[in-house]
Amino acid sequence: MLAKIPLGRFGEPIEIADAILILASSASDLISGDVLMLDGGYTAA
């Protein structure tokens, strides 16, 4: 699985927490109906 991830590593829990923090803050006020992929580029390959 790791070999298929372009970033070359698995995500850390803090990286998921950071994404949640952004979505819960006013920084995401204009974001709606989107999917945030946190997979190191796996789905883009």
C-alpha positions in Angstrom: 0.0 0.0 0.0 2.8 2.4 0.9 4.4 2.0 -2.5 1.1 3.2 -4.2 1.1 6.5 -2.2 2.8 9.3 -4.2 3.7 11.2 -1.0 5.7 8.1 0.1 4.3 7.9 3.6 1.1 7.4 5.6 -0.6 10.4 7.1 -0.2 11.3 10.7 -3.2 11.8 13.0 -2.3 15.5 13.5 -2.7 16.0 9.7 -6.2 14.8 9.9 -6.8 16.9 13.0 -5.5 20.0 11.1 -7.9 19.4 8.2 -10.8 19.2 10.6 -9.6 22.4 12.4 -9.6 24.2 9.1 -13.1 22.9 8.2 -14.4 23.9 11.6 -13.0 27.4 11.4 -14.1 30.5 9.5 -11.2 29.8 7.1 -13.6 27.4 5.3 -16.6 29.7 5.1 -16.8 29.5 1.3 -16.3 25.7 1.1 -19.4 23.7 0.5 -20.3 20.4 -1.0 -16.7 19.3 -1.5 -14.7 16.2 -0.7 -11.4 16.7 1.0 -9.1 13.8 0.1 -6.4 13.2 2.8 -4.7 10.3 1.2 -1.2 11.5 0.2 -2.2 11.6 -3.5 -3.3 7.9 -3.7 -6.6 8.7 -5.5 -4.9 11.1 -7.9 -2.5 8.5 -9.3 
